[in-house]
Amino acid sequence: MYNNTFGHFVRLTSFGESHGPAIGGVIDGFPAGIEIDFDFVQSELDRRRPGQSRITTSRKEGDKVEFLSGIFEGKSTGCPIGFMIRNQNQHSNDYNNMREIYRPSHADYAYMMKYGIRDHNGGGRSSARETIARVVGGALCKMALKQLGIEVTAFVSQVHDLKLDKPYTAYDLTTIEDNPVRCPDQVLAQKMEELIFETKGKGDSIGGEVFCVIKNVPAGIGQPVFGRLGAALGGAMMSINAAKAFQYGDGVDAPLYTGSAHNDAFYNDHGQIRTKTNYSGGIQGGISNGEDIYFRVTFKSVATVLMEQQTVDYAGHDTLLTARGRHDPCVVPRAVPIVEAMAAMTILDHYLMNKATTL
């Protein structure tokens, strides 16, 4: 297995499986001299960790990070930052009935066809537990971006058919953590929570959408042609478990506008070139233009449901599967910090790339 490393100038390599001893990673190329707020890193992990509310998996993990290298007297040294989070609450016996059965729409069959072997315990490397390493990497990158004034904020914009109906600028994004769904509309968040909880009680799952906005990215970040910033963000988001679609700016709504209506008109704002609208989502020609970068990531319903499903075994014989184990009925509340992490790593990576390729 390869492709376990993300990034160019700042590179995260993750390792570990869902039911193995630990999940961890190595971050190479991280700038020296960044003051590390260990409590902030842990708080980001706490936002992702299982068992945090009635609408998430009941698996109980402290997800305490141990830094092994690359930090001295509270600051990054420029050397590789190694870290580890130990798994402490595995229930591997929950997966014994899936040892030789393929779960519908899961990675089981594809992994078996590719590698000829698979870890049936929690999905092994295909489990979303791997994203712990991404959140650590993202938390560190957020600290570096903070020194540049760049902010990354994500929130839940849709659960099943419940969806925000206003632009992100109409909401108070400081209230996202005021509810377990992480939606800035508190009334809609309550409806989303009840729907997720009801679905969980049925042993089923539902999908949703995470919206992300990145503020204060300077103009000129990103590369043309094959190095487009929008493509880089899309690749980062589509690497997250259960992600099914990505769109930035107006995305799929763009065909509804004529060119004259959709163009973002430029104007001079006290010596700074700005745009009156931002249908482009802060990226034009694959390069940032200084406006807010915003995008959406659509997540499917979790594949492992606690209901009887038709499938086949390793020999291709028809069989029925009733899965056991502890699974999220909807991934989007816990996906919020993961989306932020991947966005932060992408932006810092391309910011440093820009510094290395321009005078």
C-alpha positions as CSV (number, residue, x, y, z in Angstrom):
1,M,0.0,0.0,0.0
2,Y,1.3,3.4,-0.9
3,N,-0.2,7.0,-1.2
4,N,-0.3,7.3,2.6
5,T,1.4,10.7,2.4
6,F,-0.4,14.0,1.8
7,G,1.1,17.3,0.7
8,H,4.2,18.6,-1.1
9,F,6.1,21.1,1.1
10,V,4.3,20.1,4.3
11,R,3.8,16.4,4.2
12,L,1.7,14.2,6.5
13,T,2.3,10.5,6.4
14,S,-0.2,8.6,8.5
15,F,-0.2,5.0,9.8
16,G,-2.3,2.6,11.8
17,E,-5.6,0.7,11.6
18,S,-8.9,1.1,13.4
19,H,-8.4,-1.9,15.8
20,G,-4.6,-1.8,15.9
21,P,-2.5,-0.6,18.8
22,A,-2.4,3.0,17.6
23,I,-3.0,5.6,14.9
24,G,-0.1,8.0,14.2
25,G,1.8,10.1,11.8
26,V,4.9,12.0,10.8
27,I,4.7,15.6,9.6
28,D,7.7,16.6,7.5
29,G,8.5,20.1,6.2
30,F,6.6,21.9,9.0
31,P,8.0,25.4,9.6
32,A,10.4,25.9,12.5
33,G,9.6,28.3,15.3
34,I,5.8,27.8,15.5
35,E,4.6,27.9,19.0
36,I,2.6,24.7,19.7
37,D,-0.6,25.0,21.7
38,F,-0.9,21.4,22.9
39,D,-4.4,22.1,24.4
40,F,-5.6,23.4,21.0
41,V,-4.4,20.2,19.3
42,Q,-6.2,18.1,21.9
43,S,-9.4,20.2,21.6
44,E,-9.4,19.6,17.8
45,L,-9.1,15.8,18.5
46,D,-12.0,16.1,21.0
47,R,-14.2,17.5,18.2
48,R,-13.5,14.4,16.1
49,R,-13.4,11.8,18.8
50,P,-16.2,9.1,19.0
51,G,-18.7,9.0,21.8
52,Q,-19.1,12.7,22.2
53,S,-22.9,12.8,21.9
54,R,-26.0,10.7,21.5
55,I,-25.8,11.1,17.7
56,T,-22.3,9.6,17.3
57,T,-20.8,6.1,17.6
58,S,-20.8,4.9,21.2
59,R,-17.1,3.8,20.9
60,K,-15.3,5.4,23.8
61,E,-11.8,6.7,23.0
62,G,-9.9,9.5,24.8
63,D,-7.8,10.1,21.7
64,K,-4.9,11.6,23.6
65,V,-2.1,12.6,21.4
66,E,1.6,11.8,22.2
67,F,4.2,13.9,20.4
68,L,7.4,12.0,19.9
69,S,9.7,14.4,18.0
70,G,10.1,17.7,16.3
71,I,9.0,20.0,19.2
72,F,11.4,21.5,21.7
73,E,10.5,23.9,24.5
74,G,7.0,24.3,23.0
75,K,8.1,25.2,19.5
76,S,8.5,23.4,16.3
77,T,12.1,22.7,15.4
78,G,11.7,22.2,11.6
79,C,12.5,18.5,12.1
80,P,9.9,15.8,11.4
81,I,7.1,15.9,14.0
82,G,6.1,12.4,15.0
83,F,3.0,11.6,17.0
84,M,0.8,8.8,18.1
85,I,-2.8,8.2,19.5
86,R,-3.3,4.8,21.1
87,N,-6.5,2.8,20.5
88,Q,-8.0,1.8,23.8
89,N,-11.6,0.7,23.2
90,Q,-11.6,-1.8,20.4
91,H,-14.4,-4.4,20.3
92,S,-12.9,-6.6,17.6
93,N,-15.3,-9.5,18.3
94,D,-18.1,-7.4,16.9
95,Y,-16.7,-8.0,13.5
96,N,-16.3,-11.8,13.6
97,N,-19.4,-12.4,11.6
98,M,-18.0,-10.3,8.8
99,R,-14.7,-12.1,8.5
100,E,-15.6,-13.7,5.2
101,I,-18.5,-11.5,4.1
102,Y,-18.4,-8.3,2.1
103,R,-20.3,-5.4,3.6
104,P,-22.4,-3.6,0.9
105,S,-20.9,-0.3,-0.3
106,H,-17.9,-0.7,2.0
107,A,-14.3,-1.1,1.0
108,D,-14.2,-4.8,1.9
109,Y,-14.5,-6.2,-1.6
110,A,-12.3,-3.6,-3.3
111,Y,-9.5,-4.1,-0.7
112,M,-9.7,-7.9,-1.2
113,M,-9.5,-7.6,-4.9
114,K,-6.5,-5.2,-4.7
115,Y,-4.4,-6.8,-1.9
116,G,-5.7,-10.3,-1.6
117,I,-6.1,-9.7,2.2
118,R,-8.1,-7.4,4.4
119,D,-8.5,-6.5,8.0
120,H,-12.1,-7.2,8.8
121,N,-11.8,-5.6,12.3
122,G,-13.5,-2.2,11.9
123,G,-12.3,-2.0,8.3
124,G,-8.7,-1.7,9.2
125,R,-7.0,1.0,7.2
126,S,-10.3,1.9,5.4
127,S,-11.8,3.0,8.7
128,A,-12.4,6.7,9.3
129,R,-10.4,6.3,12.5
130,E,-7.4,7.0,10.2
131,T,-8.5,10.6,10.1
132,I,-7.2,11.2,13.6
133,A,-3.8,11.7,12.1
134,R,-5.2,14.3,9.7
135,V,-6.8,16.3,12.6
136,V,-3.4,16.5,14.4
137,G,-1.7,17.6,11.1
138,G,-4.5,20.1,10.5
139,A,-4.3,21.5,14.0
140,L,-0.6,22.2,13.6
141,C,-1.2,23.9,10.3
142,K,-3.9,26.0,11.7
143,M,-1.4,27.4,14.2
144,A,1.0,28.3,11.4
145,L,-1.9,29.9,9.3
146,K,-3.0,31.9,12.4
147,Q,0.3,33.8,12.2
148,L,-0.6,34.7,8.6
149,G,-4.1,35.8,9.7
150,I,-5.8,32.9,7.8
151,E,-8.8,31.3,9.3
152,V,-10.5,28.0,8.4
153,T,-14.1,27.3,9.6
154,A,-16.4,24.5,8.6
155,F,-19.9,23.6,9.7
156,V,-22.8,21.2,8.9
157,S,-25.0,22.8,6.2
158,Q,-27.2,19.8,5.5
159,V,-28.4,16.5,7.1
160,H,-30.5,14.3,4.8
161,D,-33.2,16.7,3.5
162,L,-32.7,19.4,6.2
163,K,-30.6,22.2,4.7
164,L,-29.5,25.7,5.4
165,D,-31.3,28.1,3.1
166,K,-29.1,31.3,3.4
167,P,-25.5,32.2,2.4
168,Y,-22.8,31.4,5.0
169,T,-22.4,35.2,5.6
170,A,-25.9,35.3,7.1
171,Y,-25.0,33.0,10.0
172,D,-23.0,33.6,13.2
173,L,-20.2,31.0,12.7
174,T,-19.0,31.4,16.3
175,T,-22.1,29.4,17.4
176,I,-21.2,26.2,15.5
177,E,-20.1,24.4,18.6
178,D,-23.2,25.3,20.5
179,N,-24.9,22.1,19.4
180,P,-23.7,18.5,18.7
181,V,-24.5,18.7,15.0
182,R,-22.2,21.8,14.5
183,C,-24.8,23.7,12.5
184,P,-24.9,27.5,12.9
185,D,-28.7,27.6,12.7
186,Q,-29.7,26.5,16.2
187,V,-33.3,25.8,15.4
188,L,-32.4,23.7,12.3
189,A,-29.7,22.0,14.3
190,Q,-32.2,20.7,16.8
191,K,-34.2,19.1,13.9
192,M,-31.1,17.6,12.5
193,E,-30.1,16.1,15.8
194,E,-33.6,14.5,16.3
195,L,-33.5,13.1,12.7
196,I,-30.0,11.6,13.3
197,F,-31.0,10.1,16.6
198,E,-34.2,8.7,15.2
199,T,-32.2,7.1,12.3
200,K,-29.7,5.7,14.8
201,G,-32.6,4.0,16.7
202,K,-33.6,2.2,13.5
203,G,-30.1,0.9,13.0
204,D,-29.8,2.9,9.8
205,S,-27.7,5.9,8.6
206,I,-28.1,9.2,6.7
207,G,-25.7,11.5,4.8
208,G,-25.2,15.3,4.7
209,E,-23.0,18.1,3.7
210,V,-20.2,20.1,5.3
211,F,-19.6,23.7,4.3
212,C,-16.1,25.3,4.7
213,V,-14.9,28.9,4.4
214,I,-11.3,30.0,4.4
215,K,-10.7,33.7,5.2
216,N,-7.8,36.0,4.5
217,V,-5.9,33.9,2.0
218,P,-3.7,36.3,0.0
219,A,-4.2,36.6,-3.7
220,G,-1.7,34.5,-5.8
221,I,-1.8,31.2,-3.9
222,G,-2.1,28.1,-6.2
223,Q,-0.7,27.1,-9.5
224,P,-2.2,27.2,-13.0
225,V,-3.2,24.2,-15.2
226,F,-2.6,21.0,-13.2
227,G,-1.8,22.7,-9.9
228,R,-5.0,24.5,-9.4
229,L,-5.9,25.4,-5.8
230,G,-9.5,24.3,-6.3
231,A,-8.4,20.9,-7.6
232,A,-6.0,20.6,-4.7
233,L,-8.8,21.3,-2.2
234,G,-11.1,18.9,-4.1
235,G,-8.5,16.2,-3.9
236,A,-8.0,16.7,-0.2
237,M,-11.7,16.6,0.5
238,M,-12.4,13.6,-1.7
239,S,-9.7,11.7,0.2
240,I,-11.9,11.8,3.3
241,N,-13.9,8.6,4.1
242,A,-17.5,8.8,2.8
243,A,-17.0,12.0,0.8
244,K,-18.9,11.7,-2.5
245,A,-18.8,15.2,-4.0
246,F,-17.0,18.6,-3.8
247,Q,-17.9,22.0,-5.2
248,Y,-16.4,25.4,-4.6
249,G,-17.9,28.8,-5.3
250,D,-21.3,28.5,-6.9
251,G,-20.5,25.0,-8.0
252,V,-23.4,23.1,-9.6
253,D,-25.5,26.3,-9.6
254,A,-23.1,28.1,-12.0
255,P,-25.1,27.0,-15.1
256,L,-28.1,28.9,-13.9
257,Y,-26.5,32.2,-14.5
258,T,-25.6,34.1,-17.7
259,G,-21.9,35.2,-18.0
260,S,-22.9,38.8,-17.3
261,A,-24.8,37.9,-14.1
262,H,-22.2,35.4,-12.9
263,N,-19.0,37.5,-13.4
264,D,-17.5,38.9,-10.2
265,A,-17.0,42.6,-11.0
266,F,-13.7,44.1,-9.7
267,Y,-13.5,47.4,-7.8
268,N,-10.9,49.4,-6.0
269,D,-11.5,49.3,-2.2
270,H,-9.1,52.0,-0.8
271,G,-6.2,50.7,-2.9
272,Q,-7.1,47.0,-2.7
273,I,-8.6,45.2,-5.6
274,R,-11.8,43.4,-4.5
275,T,-14.8,41.8,-6.2
276,K,-18.4,42.9,-5.6
277,T,-19.6,39.3,-5.6
278,N,-17.8,36.1,-5.0
279,Y,-19.4,33.5,-7.2
280,S,-15.9,32.2,-8.0
281,G,-15.4,31.1,-4.4
282,G,-12.1,33.0,-4.0
283,I,-10.4,31.1,-6.8
284,Q,-10.0,32.2,-10.4
285,G,-7.7,30.5,-12.9
286,G,-6.8,28.0,-10.2
287,I,-5.3,30.8,-8.1
288,S,-6.6,32.6,-5.0
289,N,-7.9,36.1,-5.7
290,G,-8.0,37.3,-2.0
291,E,-11.7,36.8,-1.4
292,D,-13.2,34.2,0.9
293,I,-12.5,30.6,-0.4
294,Y,-15.6,28.6,0.2
295,F,-16.7,25.1,-0.7
296,R,-19.0,22.2,0.1
297,V,-18.3,18.5,0.7
298,T,-21.1,16.0,0.4
299,F,-20.9,12.8,2.5
300,K,-22.9,9.6,1.9
301,S,-24.7,7.6,4.5
302,V,-22.5,5.3,6.5
303,A,-22.2,2.0,4.7
304,T,-22.3,-0.2,7.8
305,V,-25.8,-0.3,9.1
306,L,-27.3,-2.5,11.8
307,M,-30.0,-3.9,9.6
308,E,-30.2,-7.1,7.6
309,Q,-28.7,-6.7,4.1
310,Q,-28.2,-8.9,1.1
311,T,-24.6,-9.6,0.2
312,V,-22.2,-12.5,-0.7
313,D,-19.3,-14.3,1.0
314,Y,-15.8,-14.8,-0.2
315,A,-16.9,-17.8,-2.3
316,G,-19.6,-15.7,-4.0
317,H,-22.5,-17.4,-2.2
318,D,-25.6,-15.3,-1.5
319,T,-26.0,-14.6,2.2
320,L,-27.5,-12.1,4.6
321,L,-25.5,-9.9,6.9
322,T,-26.7,-8.2,10.1
323,A,-23.7,-6.0,11.1
324,R,-22.7,-5.5,14.7
325,G,-20.4,-2.9,16.2
326,R,-20.5,0.8,16.9
327,H,-21.0,3.2,14.0
328,D,-22.0,6.7,13.4
329,P,-25.6,7.1,12.1
330,C,-24.4,10.3,10.3
331,V,-20.7,11.3,9.7
332,V,-21.1,15.0,9.1
333,P,-20.9,16.3,12.7
334,R,-17.6,14.6,13.3
335,A,-16.4,15.3,9.7
336,V,-16.3,19.1,10.4
337,P,-12.9,19.1,12.1
338,I,-11.6,16.7,9.4
339,V,-12.6,19.0,6.6
340,E,-11.0,21.9,8.4
341,A,-7.8,19.9,8.9
342,M,-7.5,18.9,5.2
343,A,-8.2,22.5,4.2
344,A,-5.6,23.9,6.6
345,M,-2.9,21.5,5.4
346,T,-3.7,22.3,1.7
347,I,-3.6,26.0,2.2
348,L,-0.4,26.0,4.2
349,D,1.2,23.6,1.7
350,H,0.3,25.8,-1.2
351,Y,1.3,29.0,0.6
352,L,4.8,27.6,1.2
353,M,4.9,26.3,-2.4
354,N,4.1,29.9,-3.6
355,K,6.9,31.3,-1.4
356,A,9.3,28.8,-3.0
357,T,8.3,29.5,-6.6
358,T,8.1,33.3,-6.6
359,L,10.5,36.1,-5.7
